[in-house]
Amino acid sequence: MSLDFTAIDFETASGRPGSACSVGLVRVRDGQVVHKSRAGAIPEKDATGRTSILVIGDLNPAVLTPGAATTGKAKRAFALQAKGQDIEVMTEDDFLRSL
């Protein structure tokens, strides 16, 4: 019996199905991996000098104001903005509407 299948890894930014951020596929034929692919975002661990957009997985737009109770990554992005770096910070819903 041959082992043939395709595995799909569907990643979301939150628990909502509409928040897809990446997908990975692996095709196996006769028990051997014959194809691998990945598409979508690969999140960084922190906002850096290369960051141009930060999507915050929150529905409340109030988290987009500097000083709001939010993640360390968002605080770092706001600090970089204050130093003049062009970083767009948006909620997950804002991001999905922009697609």
C-alpha positions as protocol buffer text, in pm:
chain_id: "A"
residue {
  index: 1
  type: MET
  ca { x: 0 y: 0 z: 0 }
}
residue {
  index: 2
  type: SER
  ca { x: 146 y: 337 z: -101 }
}
residue {
  index: 3
  type: LEU
  ca { x: 129 y: 639 z: 125 }
}
residue {
  index: 4
  type: ASP
  ca { x: -3 y: 934 z: -80 }
}
residue {
  index: 5
  type: PHE
  ca { x: -144 y: 1251 z: 74 }
}
residue {
  index: 6
  type: THR
  ca { x: -121 y: 1629 z: 86 }
}
residue {
  index: 7
  type: ALA
  ca { x: -96 y: 1798 z: 426 }
}
residue {
  index: 8
  type: ILE
  ca { x: -219 y: 2155 z: 464 }
}
residue {
  index: 9
  type: ASP
  ca { x: -119 y: 2381 z: 753 }
}
residue {
  index: 10
  type: PHE
  ca { x: -353 y: 2682 z: 761 }
}
residue {
  index: 11
  type: GLU
  ca { x: -240 y: 2953 z: 1005 }
}
residue {
  index: 12
  type: THR
  ca { x: -463 y: 3230 z: 1133 }
}
residue {
  index: 13
  type: ALA
  ca { x: -370 y: 3549 z: 1316 }
}
residue {
  index: 14
  type: SER
  ca { x: -648 y: 3488 z: 1567 }
}
residue {
  index: 15
  type: GLY
  ca { x: -916 y: 3229 z: 1629 }
}
residue {
  index: 16
  type: ARG
  ca { x: -1129 y: 3372 z: 1347 }
}
residue {
  index: 17
  type: PRO
  ca { x: -1128 y: 3183 z: 1016 }
}
residue {
  index: 18
  type: GLY
  ca { x: -1113 y: 3510 z: 821 }
}
residue {
  index: 19
  type: SER
  ca { x: -775 y: 3600 z: 970 }
}
residue {
  index: 20
  type: ALA
  ca { x: -562 y: 3378 z: 747 }
}
residue {
  index: 21
  type: CYS
  ca { x: -198 y: 3482 z: 750 }
}
residue {
  index: 22
  type: SER
  ca { x: -14 y: 3186 z: 597 }
}
residue {
  index: 23
  type: VAL
  ca { x: -57 y: 2841 z: 452 }
}
residue {
  index: 24
  type: GLY
  ca { x: 187 y: 2556 z: 411 }
}
residue {
  index: 25
  type: LEU
  ca { x: 152 y: 2248 z: 188 }
}
residue {
  index: 26
  type: VAL
  ca { x: 343 y: 1921 z: 177 }
}
residue {
  index: 27
  type: ARG
  ca { x: 270 y: 1657 z: -88 }
}
residue {
  index: 28
  type: VAL
  ca { x: 373 y: 1298 z: -17 }
}
residue {
  index: 29
  type: ARG
  ca { x: 378 y: 1025 z: -283 }
}
residue {
  index: 30
  type: ASP
  ca { x: 478 y: 667 z: -209 }
}
residue {
  index: 31
  type: GLY
  ca { x: 586 y: 779 z: 140 }
}
residue {
  index: 32
  type: GLN
  ca { x: 830 y: 1044 z: 9 }
}
residue {
  index: 33
  type: VAL
  ca { x: 792 y: 1421 z: 25 }
}
residue {
  index: 34
  type: VAL
  ca { x: 776 y: 1538 z: -336 }
}
residue {
  index: 35
  type: HIS
  ca { x: 672 y: 1900 z: -292 }
}
residue {
  index: 36
  type: LYS
  ca { x: 672 y: 2167 z: -20 }
}
residue {
  index: 37
  type: SER
  ca { x: 542 y: 2522 z: -39 }
}
residue {
  index: 38
  type: ARG
  ca { x: 457 y: 2808 z: 191 }
}
residue {
  index: 39
  type: ALA
  ca { x: 284 y: 3138 z: 129 }
}
residue {
  index: 40
  type: GLY
  ca { x: 194 y: 3428 z: 351 }
}
residue {
  index: 41
  type: ALA
  ca { x: 337 y: 3624 z: 637 }
}
residue {
  index: 42
  type: ILE
  ca { x: 622 y: 3515 z: 859 }
}
residue {
  index: 43
  type: PRO
  ca { x: 594 y: 3725 z: 1174 }
}
residue {
  index: 44
  type: GLU
  ca { x: 905 y: 3873 z: 1331 }
}
residue {
  index: 45
  type: LYS
  ca { x: 969 y: 3854 z: 1705 }
}
residue {
  index: 46
  type: ASP
  ca { x: 994 y: 4235 z: 1742 }
}
residue {
  index: 47
  type: ALA
  ca { x: 947 y: 4558 z: 1550 }
}
residue {
  index: 48
  type: THR
  ca { x: 1280 y: 4651 z: 1391 }
}
residue {
  index: 49
  type: GLY
  ca { x: 1430 y: 4901 z: 1151 }
}
residue {
  index: 50
  type: ARG
  ca { x: 1297 y: 4682 z: 867 }
}
residue {
  index: 51
  type: THR
  ca { x: 937 y: 4690 z: 995 }
}
residue {
  index: 52
  type: SER
  ca { x: 697 y: 4885 z: 773 }
}
residue {
  index: 53
  type: ILE
  ca { x: 361 y: 4745 z: 890 }
}
residue {
  index: 54
  type: LEU
  ca { x: 258 y: 4601 z: 1227 }
}
residue {
  index: 55
  type: VAL
  ca { x: -77 y: 4426 z: 1250 }
}
residue {
  index: 56
  type: ILE
  ca { x: -208 y: 4402 z: 1604 }
}
residue {
  index: 57
  type: GLY
  ca { x: -443 y: 4105 z: 1653 }
}
residue {
  index: 58
  type: ASP
  ca { x: -696 y: 4314 z: 1840 }
}
residue {
  index: 59
  type: LEU
  ca { x: -1033 y: 4448 z: 1733 }
}
residue {
  index: 60
  type: ASN
  ca { x: -1020 y: 4761 z: 1950 }
}
residue {
  index: 61
  type: PRO
  ca { x: -877 y: 5060 z: 1758 }
}
residue {
  index: 62
  type: ALA
  ca { x: -785 y: 5225 z: 2092 }
}
residue {
  index: 63
  type: VAL
  ca { x: -479 y: 4996 z: 2105 }
}
residue {
  index: 64
  type: LEU
  ca { x: -337 y: 5193 z: 1812 }
}
residue {
  index: 65
  type: THR
  ca { x: -261 y: 5500 z: 2022 }
}
residue {
  index: 66
  type: PRO
  ca { x: 85 y: 5541 z: 2174 }
}
residue {
  index: 67
  type: GLY
  ca { x: 76 y: 5471 z: 2547 }
}
residue {
  index: 68
  type: ALA
  ca { x: -221 y: 5233 z: 2523 }
}
residue {
  index: 69
  type: ALA
  ca { x: -205 y: 4902 z: 2709 }
}
residue {
  index: 70
  type: THR
  ca { x: -74 y: 4681 z: 2429 }
}
residue {
  index: 71
  type: THR
  ca { x: 203 y: 4437 z: 2338 }
}
residue {
  index: 72
  type: GLY
  ca { x: 576 y: 4496 z: 2371 }
}
residue {
  index: 73
  type: LYS
  ca { x: 605 y: 4471 z: 1992 }
}
residue {
  index: 74
  type: ALA
  ca { x: 351 y: 4752 z: 1949 }
}
residue {
  index: 75
  type: LYS
  ca { x: 528 y: 4965 z: 2211 }
}
residue {
  index: 76
  type: ARG
  ca { x: 855 y: 4917 z: 2019 }
}
residue {
  index: 77
  type: ALA
  ca { x: 680 y: 5013 z: 1691 }
}
residue {
  index: 78
  type: PHE
  ca { x: 544 y: 5332 z: 1851 }
}
residue {
  index: 79
  type: ALA
  ca { x: 892 y: 5415 z: 1983 }
}
residue {
  index: 80
  type: LEU
  ca { x: 1036 y: 5370 z: 1632 }
}
residue {
  index: 81
  type: GLN
  ca { x: 758 y: 5589 z: 1491 }
}
residue {
  index: 82
  type: ALA
  ca { x: 848 y: 5859 z: 1744 }
}
residue {
  index: 83
  type: LYS
  ca { x: 1207 y: 5845 z: 1613 }
}
residue {
  index: 84
  type: GLY
  ca { x: 1080 y: 5906 z: 1259 }
}
residue {
  index: 85
  type: GLN
  ca { x: 1053 y: 5554 z: 1118 }
}
residue {
  index: 86
  type: ASP
  ca { x: 761 y: 5507 z: 877 }
}
residue {
  index: 87
  type: ILE
  ca { x: 566 y: 5219 z: 1039 }
}
residue {
  index: 88
  type: GLU
  ca { x: 195 y: 5171 z: 985 }
}
residue {
  index: 89
  type: VAL
  ca { x: 30 y: 5016 z: 1292 }
}
residue {
  index: 90
  type: MET
  ca { x: -317 y: 4872 z: 1234 }
}
residue {
  index: 91
  type: THR
  ca { x: -569 y: 4629 z: 1380 }
}
residue {
  index: 92
  type: GLU
  ca { x: -630 y: 4291 z: 1224 }
}
residue {
  index: 93
  type: ASP
  ca { x: -964 y: 4412 z: 1087 }
}
residue {
  index: 94
  type: ASP
  ca { x: -797 y: 4717 z: 927 }
}
residue {
  index: 95
  type: PHE
  ca { x: -543 y: 4487 z: 763 }
}
residue {
  index: 96
  type: LEU
  ca { x: -808 y: 4247 z: 629 }
}
residue {
  index: 97
  type: ARG
  ca { x: -1008 y: 4540 z: 486 }
}
residue {
  index: 98
  type: SER
  ca { x: -695 y: 4660 z: 305 }
}
residue {
  index: 99
  type: LEU
  ca { x: -654 y: 4333 z: 112 }
}
